[in-house]
């Protein structure tokens, strides 16, 4: 395709938008990015407060090869822009019965950790290894098609995977949870592997079995931290855009995607009144809000697709700076619910705030001491909660009551005096997330992975309504998480390149 004189406007400078812009610019397109906020990165955001450096969004870096591919498309070396550090252990897991177990990619260390569990150690180790072999088969299959080829619809999926589906290699008939229970006897391991679903903000009861591929992204490819703070990834991509002469207009909100005839868009109109004409529009806003806010499609016309591509969960994001350290914490930690099945059902089926959530907790100073003053701790706490119900939105007090329950749980499970030692606090509710990022009902992870609703699929990259409108980000295949949205941006560029 001759991309000379072909113009693209990218709505939003989240990771998906940046990835698409970089990939298209590398092919010679004239690219311009417009971003409503005062910094790039989207949900990859940060807050500096009284000497504490909080990563407001993603905290885990996985699948570095996907990011390296993006830099290589631009003819650059990622190491010149971003420095990665391995995190060890991957996670520390805390259970109500007092059990603690770390996850390592090193076999000898992981085998020793499994010795902490009840049951025959050799049987636990065999089941663990067998489970990873099963997960590895799922990952390899999904990677060579859905990821690498950018498959976008159920029909593309069926055409590509027909043999694997028919001979049962791909685990699509079972749920994640049921396949875990078939293979692992220990209840602690079951809960750990169920909660890998955190990467996409869904329920292990509803997601298809092949989503058990997720442990492989860290057991085989490592778990990482971006040196100096996760936001340095956004800074690195911003520097790459600068080097490639991609203009980024900040504080520049789009009010409308303008139309050209019945099946095409012509560009965007800004809140300032300025119009930007383009041959292609790539939208990094989530699909449902974009159709409603920017394309002015009535809500009733979006009802069916809104149900199919329902939002993934939101979260209550709590950032605490404490005047003491909690040495029992690793960099990444999980504090499990007494009844994780109930937790999943409460959040995803009933749409209610959980009484006893499973909690993700990050203590980045285990890797980066610059993130807190000396002898202090920087703690991020994230329980998964339902997205906003537009017909019955929760009051602020309900979220604050949940915050109190979460702190009570953490204090009970070993973080003694967490309340009294907190000297800095910042909280984001689903309402804040919706306002800051135009996310659908405050979702963190885009579209829910639910076999019955959508077969685990997200929105296609190309609009079904407008031939030159494309979408990228967590609501688009292959879904949420930093590596997936960066991959999505690259695959959007590939789809545009194939047009001619």
C-alpha positions as CSV (number, residue, x, y, z in Angstrom):
1,X,0.0,0.0,0.0
2,X,1.3,3.5,-0.9
3,X,0.6,5.4,2.3
4,X,2.0,8.7,1.1
5,X,-0.5,11.5,1.5
6,X,-2.7,9.2,3.6
7,X,-3.7,10.9,6.9
8,X,-4.8,9.4,10.2
9,X,-6.1,11.1,13.3
10,X,-5.9,9.1,16.5
11,X,-8.5,9.9,19.2
12,X,-6.8,9.3,22.6
13,X,-3.1,8.8,23.6
14,X,-3.6,5.6,25.6
15,X,-1.3,2.7,24.9
16,X,-3.5,1.4,22.1
17,X,-3.7,4.8,20.4
18,X,0.1,5.4,20.8
19,X,0.8,1.9,19.4
20,X,-1.5,2.4,16.4
21,X,0.0,5.9,15.7
22,X,3.6,4.6,15.9
23,X,2.9,1.6,13.7
24,X,1.1,3.7,11.0
25,X,3.8,6.4,11.1
26,X,6.4,3.8,10.5
27,X,4.6,2.9,7.3
28,X,4.6,6.5,6.1
29,X,1.2,7.7,7.1
30,X,0.7,11.3,8.2
31,X,-0.5,10.8,11.8
32,X,-1.8,13.2,14.5
33,X,-2.9,12.3,18.0
34,X,-5.5,14.3,20.0
35,X,-5.8,13.6,23.7
36,X,-8.3,15.2,26.2
37,X,-6.1,14.9,29.3
38,X,-3.0,16.8,30.1
39,X,-0.7,13.7,29.7
40,X,-0.4,10.7,27.5
41,X,-0.8,7.1,28.6
42,X,-4.5,6.8,29.3
43,X,-5.1,4.6,32.3
44,X,-1.3,4.2,32.6
45,X,-1.2,7.2,34.8
46,X,0.6,8.5,37.9
47,X,0.3,10.7,40.9
48,X,3.0,12.4,43.0
49,X,1.9,13.3,46.5
50,X,4.0,14.2,49.5
51,X,7.0,12.2,48.4
52,X,5.0,9.1,47.3
53,X,4.9,8.1,43.6
54,X,1.7,6.2,42.9
55,X,1.0,4.3,39.6
56,X,-2.7,4.9,39.2
57,X,-3.2,2.3,36.5
58,X,-1.4,-0.9,35.4
59,X,1.2,-2.2,37.8
60,X,2.4,-5.4,36.1
61,X,4.5,-5.5,32.9
62,X,4.3,-8.8,31.0
63,X,5.1,-10.1,27.4
64,X,7.9,-7.7,26.7
65,X,8.3,-9.1,23.2
66,X,5.1,-7.4,22.1
67,X,6.5,-4.0,23.2
68,X,9.8,-4.7,21.5
69,X,8.0,-5.5,18.3
70,X,6.4,-2.1,18.3
71,X,9.8,-0.3,18.7
72,X,11.3,-2.5,16.0
73,X,8.5,-1.5,13.6
74,X,9.7,2.0,14.1
75,X,13.3,1.0,13.6
76,X,14.2,1.6,17.2
77,X,15.6,-0.4,20.1
78,X,13.2,-0.5,23.1
79,X,16.2,-0.5,25.5
80,X,17.0,3.0,24.4
81,X,13.6,4.2,25.7
82,X,12.5,1.9,28.5
83,X,14.4,-0.2,31.1
84,X,12.8,-3.3,32.5
85,X,13.6,-5.0,35.9
86,X,12.5,-8.5,36.8
87,X,10.2,-8.9,39.7
88,X,10.8,-11.8,42.1
89,X,8.7,-13.4,43.4
90,X,6.0,-12.8,40.9
91,X,3.3,-12.7,43.6
92,X,2.8,-13.4,47.3
93,X,-0.5,-15.1,48.1
94,X,-2.1,-14.7,51.6
95,X,-5.0,-16.9,52.6
96,X,-7.4,-16.6,55.6
97,X,-6.2,-19.9,57.0
98,X,-2.7,-18.5,57.4
99,X,-1.2,-20.2,54.3
100,X,1.3,-18.1,52.4
101,X,2.8,-19.1,49.1
102,X,5.0,-17.2,46.5
103,X,4.9,-17.7,42.8
104,X,8.3,-18.1,41.0
105,X,9.2,-18.9,37.4
106,X,12.2,-20.8,38.6
107,X,11.3,-24.5,39.1
108,X,13.4,-25.2,42.2
109,X,11.9,-22.2,44.0
110,X,8.4,-23.0,42.9
111,X,8.7,-26.6,44.0
112,X,9.9,-25.5,47.4
113,X,6.9,-23.2,47.7
114,X,4.5,-26.0,46.9
115,X,5.9,-27.8,49.9
116,X,4.0,-25.3,52.1
117,X,0.7,-26.8,51.0
118,X,-1.2,-29.7,52.5
119,X,-1.2,-33.0,50.5
120,X,1.6,-35.1,49.1
121,X,4.3,-32.7,47.8
122,X,5.1,-34.8,44.7
123,X,1.5,-35.0,43.7
124,X,1.1,-31.2,44.1
125,X,4.2,-30.6,42.0
126,X,3.0,-33.1,39.3
127,X,-0.5,-31.4,39.1
128,X,1.1,-28.0,39.0
129,X,3.4,-29.0,36.1
130,X,0.6,-30.7,34.3
131,X,-1.6,-27.6,34.6
132,X,1.2,-25.4,33.2
133,X,1.6,-27.8,30.3
134,X,-2.2,-27.6,29.6
135,X,-2.0,-23.8,30.0
136,X,1.0,-23.6,27.7
137,X,-0.9,-25.5,25.0
138,X,-3.7,-23.0,25.2
139,X,-1.3,-20.0,25.1
140,X,0.6,-21.4,22.0
141,X,-2.6,-22.0,20.1
142,X,-4.1,-18.6,20.9
143,X,-0.8,-16.8,20.2
144,X,-0.3,-18.2,16.7
145,X,-3.8,-17.2,15.6
146,X,-5.8,-14.8,17.7
147,X,-2.8,-12.8,18.8
148,X,-0.3,-13.1,15.9
149,X,-2.9,-12.8,13.1
150,X,-5.2,-10.4,14.8
151,X,-8.3,-12.6,14.5
152,X,-11.3,-10.4,15.0
153,X,-14.6,-12.2,14.8
154,X,-16.0,-15.6,15.7
155,X,-16.1,-16.6,12.0
156,X,-12.4,-15.7,11.6
157,X,-11.7,-17.7,14.7
158,X,-13.6,-20.8,13.5
159,X,-12.0,-20.7,10.1
160,X,-8.5,-20.5,11.5
161,X,-8.9,-23.0,14.4
162,X,-11.4,-25.5,12.9
163,X,-9.2,-28.6,13.4
164,X,-8.1,-27.6,16.9
165,X,-11.7,-27.0,17.9
166,X,-12.9,-30.3,16.5
167,X,-10.2,-32.5,18.1
168,X,-10.6,-30.8,21.4
169,X,-7.1,-29.3,21.7
170,X,-8.6,-25.9,22.5
171,X,-10.5,-25.7,25.8
172,X,-13.5,-23.7,24.8
173,X,-16.4,-25.8,26.1
174,X,-15.4,-25.5,29.8
175,X,-15.1,-22.5,32.0
176,X,-11.7,-21.4,33.4
177,X,-12.8,-22.4,36.8
178,X,-14.1,-25.9,35.9
179,X,-10.9,-26.7,34.0
180,X,-8.8,-25.6,37.0
181,X,-10.9,-27.8,39.4
182,X,-10.5,-30.8,37.0
183,X,-6.7,-30.5,37.2
184,X,-5.8,-29.2,40.7
185,X,-6.8,-30.7,44.0
186,X,-5.3,-28.1,46.4
187,X,-7.9,-25.3,47.1
188,X,-5.1,-22.7,47.4
189,X,-3.8,-23.5,44.0
190,X,-7.3,-23.4,42.6
191,X,-7.9,-19.9,44.0
192,X,-4.5,-18.7,42.7
193,X,-5.1,-19.9,39.2
194,X,-8.7,-18.7,39.1
195,X,-7.5,-15.2,40.0
196,X,-5.3,-14.9,36.9
197,X,-8.5,-13.7,35.4
198,X,-7.6,-10.4,37.1
199,X,-5.6,-9.6,33.9
200,X,-8.9,-9.1,32.1
201,X,-11.3,-8.1,34.9
202,X,-13.7,-11.0,34.4
203,X,-15.0,-14.0,36.3
204,X,-13.3,-17.4,36.2
205,X,-16.8,-18.9,36.3
206,X,-17.8,-17.3,32.9
207,X,-14.6,-17.0,30.9
208,X,-13.8,-19.8,28.5
209,X,-11.3,-22.5,29.5
210,X,-8.6,-21.3,27.0
211,X,-8.2,-18.2,29.1
212,X,-6.2,-20.4,31.4
213,X,-3.4,-19.4,29.0
214,X,-2.7,-16.4,31.3
215,X,-0.3,-18.0,33.8
216,X,2.1,-18.7,30.9
217,X,2.6,-15.0,30.2
218,X,4.6,-14.8,33.4
219,X,5.8,-18.4,34.1
220,X,7.3,-18.6,30.6
221,X,8.1,-14.9,29.8
222,X,8.6,-13.3,33.2
223,X,7.0,-10.6,35.2
224,X,8.6,-7.1,35.0
225,X,8.7,-3.6,36.4
226,X,9.5,-0.5,34.4
227,X,12.5,1.1,36.1
228,X,11.6,4.4,37.7
229,X,7.9,3.7,37.7
230,X,5.4,2.2,35.3
231,X,4.6,5.6,33.8
232,X,8.1,5.6,32.3
233,X,6.6,3.3,29.6
234,X,4.3,6.1,28.5
235,X,7.2,8.5,28.6
236,X,9.3,6.2,26.5
237,X,6.5,5.9,23.9
238,X,6.1,9.7,24.0
239,X,9.8,10.1,23.2
240,X,9.4,7.6,20.4
241,X,6.5,9.6,19.0
242,X,8.6,12.8,19.2
243,X,11.5,11.1,17.4
244,X,9.1,10.0,14.7
245,X,7.6,13.5,14.4
246,X,4.1,12.4,15.5
247,X,2.3,15.5,16.9
248,X,0.3,14.9,20.1
249,X,-2.2,17.6,21.1
250,X,-2.9,17.5,24.8
251,X,-5.9,19.1,26.6
252,X,-7.6,18.6,23.2
253,X,-11.0,16.9,23.6
254,X,-12.9,15.4,20.6
255,X,-16.6,16.3,20.6
256,X,-17.5,14.4,17.4
257,X,-16.3,12.0,14.8
258,X,-17.5,13.6,11.6
259,X,-19.2,11.6,8.9
260,X,-18.9,11.6,5.2
261,X,-21.9,10.1,3.5
262,X,-23.5,6.9,4.8
263,X,-20.5,4.6,5.4
264,X,-17.4,6.8,6.0
265,X,-16.0,9.2,8.5
266,X,-14.2,12.4,7.5
267,X,-12.2,13.2,10.6
268,X,-13.0,14.7,14.0
269,X,-14.3,17.9,15.5
270,X,-12.7,19.2,18.6
271,X,-14.5,20.8,21.6
272,X,-12.7,24.1,20.5
273,X,-14.6,23.9,17.2
274,X,-11.6,23.0,15.1
275,X,-12.1,20.3,12.6
276,X,-9.4,17.8,11.6
277,X,-9.9,16.0,8.3
278,X,-8.3,12.6,7.8
279,X,-8.5,9.6,5.6
280,X,-8.8,7.3,8.6
281,X,-9.9,7.7,12.2
282,X,-8.4,5.4,14.9
283,X,-10.4,5.8,18.1
284,X,-8.8,4.8,21.4
285,X,-11.9,5.7,23.4
286,X,-13.9,2.5,24.3
287,X,-16.3,1.5,21.6
288,X,-19.7,2.0,23.4
289,X,-18.9,5.5,24.7
290,X,-17.4,6.4,21.3
291,X,-20.6,5.4,19.4
292,X,-22.7,7.3,21.9
293,X,-20.7,10.4,22.5
294,X,-18.7,10.9,19.4
295,X,-21.0,9.3,16.7
296,X,-24.3,10.3,18.4
297,X,-25.9,6.9,18.0
298,X,-28.9,6.7,20.2
299,X,-28.6,4.4,23.3
300,X,-31.6,2.3,22.3
301,X,-29.8,1.4,19.0
302,X,-26.7,0.3,21.0
303,X,-28.7,-1.8,23.5
304,X,-28.1,-5.2,21.9
305,X,-24.4,-4.7,21.3
306,X,-24.0,-3.2,24.8
307,X,-25.4,-6.4,26.3
308,X,-23.1,-8.6,24.2
309,X,-20.0,-6.5,24.9
310,X,-20.8,-5.7,28.5
311,X,-18.1,-3.8,30.4
312,X,-15.5,-5.8,32.4
313,X,-15.4,-5.0,36.1
314,X,-14.3,-1.8,37.7
315,X,-12.3,-1.4,40.9
316,X,-11.9,0.7,44.0
317,X,-8.4,1.9,43.6
318,X,-6.9,2.9,46.9
319,X,-3.4,4.5,47.2
320,X,-1.9,4.7,50.6
321,X,1.3,6.2,51.9
322,X,2.3,4.8,55.3
323,X,4.9,6.0,57.8
324,X,6.1,2.5,58.4
325,X,7.0,-0.5,56.2
326,X,5.3,-3.9,56.1
327,X,8.1,-6.3,55.5
328,X,5.8,-9.3,54.9
329,X,4.7,-7.8,51.6
330,X,6.3,-8.7,48.3
331,X,6.0,-6.3,45.3
332,X,2.7,-8.0,44.2
333,X,0.4,-9.6,46.7
334,X,-3.1,-11.2,46.8
335,X,-5.3,-11.5,49.9
336,X,-7.9,-14.1,49.1
337,X,-11.6,-14.1,49.9
338,X,-12.8,-16.9,52.3
339,X,-15.2,-17.9,49.5
340,X,-13.9,-16.8,46.1
341,X,-16.9,-18.4,44.3
342,X,-19.1,-16.1,46.2
343,X,-16.9,-13.2,45.4
344,X,-17.1,-13.9,41.6
345,X,-20.9,-14.3,41.8
346,X,-21.5,-11.2,43.9
347,X,-19.5,-9.0,41.5
348,X,-20.3,-10.5,38.1
349,X,-23.7,-12.0,38.5
350,X,-25.4,-9.9,41.1
351,X,-23.6,-6.7,40.3
352,X,-23.1,-5.9,44.0
353,X,-20.1,-4.8,46.0
354,X,-18.5,-7.8,47.7
355,X,-18.5,-8.2,51.4
356,X,-15.3,-10.2,51.4
357,X,-13.3,-9.4,48.2
358,X,-10.1,-11.0,46.9
359,X,-7.7,-8.0,47.1
360,X,-4.7,-7.2,44.8
361,X,-2.1,-5.2,46.7
362,X,1.1,-3.6,45.2
363,X,4.1,-2.5,47.2
364,X,6.4,-1.1,44.5
365,X,9.1,-0.1,47.0
366,X,10.2,-3.7,47.1
367,X,11.7,-3.0,43.7
368,X,11.9,0.8,43.6
369,X,12.7,2.6,46.8
370,X,12.2,6.0,45.1
371,X,8.5,5.5,45.3
372,X,8.2,6.4,49.0
373,X,10.1,8.4,51.6
374,X,12.7,6.6,53.7
375,X,11.2,4.0,56.1
376,X,7.7,4.4,54.5
377,X,5.6,2.2,52.3
378,X,3.7,2.9,49.1
379,X,0.7,0.6,48.9
380,X,-1.9,0.3,46.1
381,X,-5.0,-1.7,46.9
382,X,-7.5,-2.9,44.3
383,X,-10.6,-5.0,44.9
384,X,-12.6,-5.8,41.8
385,X,-16.1,-4.4,41.9
386,X,-19.0,-4.1,39.4
387,X,-19.1,-1.3,36.8
388,X,-21.6,1.6,37.3
389,X,-25.2,0.6,37.0
390,X,-26.7,3.6,35.2
391,X,-30.1,2.8,36.5
392,X,-29.0,2.5,40.1
393,X,-25.6,4.2,40.6
394,X,-24.1,3.7,44.0
395,X,-23.5,6.6,46.3
396,X,-20.0,7.6,47.3
397,X,-20.7,6.3,50.8
398,X,-21.1,2.7,49.5
399,X,-17.6,2.8,48.1
400,X,-16.2,4.3,51.3
401,X,-17.9,1.5,53.3
402,X,-16.2,-1.0,51.0
403,X,-12.8,0.7,51.6
404,X,-13.3,0.3,55.3
405,X,-14.1,-3.4,54.9
406,X,-11.0,-3.8,52.7
407,X,-8.7,-2.1,55.3
408,X,-10.3,-4.3,58.1
409,X,-9.5,-7.4,56.1
410,X,-5.9,-6.4,55.5
411,X,-5.3,-5.5,59.1
412,X,-6.8,-8.8,60.2
413,X,-4.5,-10.7,57.7
414,X,-1.4,-9.1,59.0
415,X,-1.0,-5.4,58.0
416,X,-1.4,-4.3,61.6
417,X,-2.2,-0.7,62.2
418,X,-2.7,0.1,58.5
419,X,-5.2,2.8,59.2
420,X,-3.3,4.6,61.9
421,X,0.0,4.5,60.0
422,X,-1.6,6.0,56.8
423,X,-0.3,9.5,56.2
424,X,-1.3,9.9,52.5
425,X,-4.5,8.6,50.8
426,X,-5.9,8.9,47.3
427,X,-9.0,6.9,46.1
428,X,-10.5,6.4,42.6
429,X,-14.0,5.1,42.3
430,X,-15.7,3.9,39.1
431,X,-17.2,7.4,38.8
432,X,-13.7,8.8,38.7
433,X,-12.5,6.3,36.2
434,X,-15.4,7.0,33.9
435,X,-14.8,10.8,34.1
436,X,-11.0,10.5,33.6
437,X,-10.9,8.0,30.8
438,X,-14.4,7.9,29.2
439,X,-14.5,4.2,30.1
440,X,-17.7,2.4,29.7
441,X,-19.5,2.6,33.1
442,X,-16.1,3.0,34.8
443,X,-14.7,-0.3,33.6
444,X,-11.0,-0.8,34.0
445,X,-10.4,-3.7,31.6
446,X,-12.7,-2.9,28.6
447,X,-15.1,-5.7,27.7
448,X,-15.9,-8.7,29.9
449,X,-14.6,-12.2,28.8
450,X,-17.8,-14.2,29.0
451,X,-18.4,-17.3,26.8
452,X,-22.2,-17.0,26.9
453,X,-22.2,-13.3,26.1
454,X,-19.5,-13.0,23.5
455,X,-17.5,-16.2,23.3
456,X,-14.6,-14.3,25.0
457,X,-14.4,-11.8,22.1
458,X,-14.2,-8.1,22.3
459,X,-15.2,-5.6,19.6
460,X,-13.6,-5.9,16.1
461,X,-10.9,-3.4,15.2
462,X,-12.8,-2.1,12.2
463,X,-16.1,-0.4,12.6
464,X,-19.1,-2.3,11.2
465,X,-20.8,1.0,10.4
466,X,-18.0,3.1,8.9
467,X,-15.4,1.6,6.6
468,X,-12.5,3.9,7.5
469,X,-13.1,4.0,11.3
470,X,-11.0,1.7,13.5
471,X,-10.9,1.1,17.2
472,X,-8.1,0.1,19.6
473,X,-7.7,-0.4,23.3
474,X,-9.1,-2.7,26.0
475,X,-12.7,-2.9,24.5
476,X,-11.2,-4.3,21.2
477,X,-9.7,-7.7,20.4
478,X,-7.5,-9.1,21.9
479,X,-8.7,-7.2,25.0
480,X,-7.4,-5.5,28.2
481,X,-4.0,-5.3,29.7
482,X,-0.9,-3.4,28.5
483,X,0.5,-6.0,26.1
484,X,-2.8,-6.7,24.6
485,X,-3.7,-3.0,23.8
486,X,-0.2,-2.4,22.4
487,X,-0.7,-5.5,20.2
488,X,-4.2,-4.2,19.2
489,X,-2.7,-1.0,18.0
490,X,-0.3,-2.8,15.8
491,X,-3.0,-5.0,14.4
492,X,-5.1,-2.0,13.6
493,X,-2.3,-0.7,11.5
494,X,-2.0,-4.0,9.8
495,X,-5.7,-4.0,8.9
496,X,-5.4,-0.5,7.5
497,X,-2.4,-1.5,5.4
498,X,-4.3,-4.4,3.9
499,X,-6.9,-2.0,2.5
500,X,-4.8,-1.3,-0.6
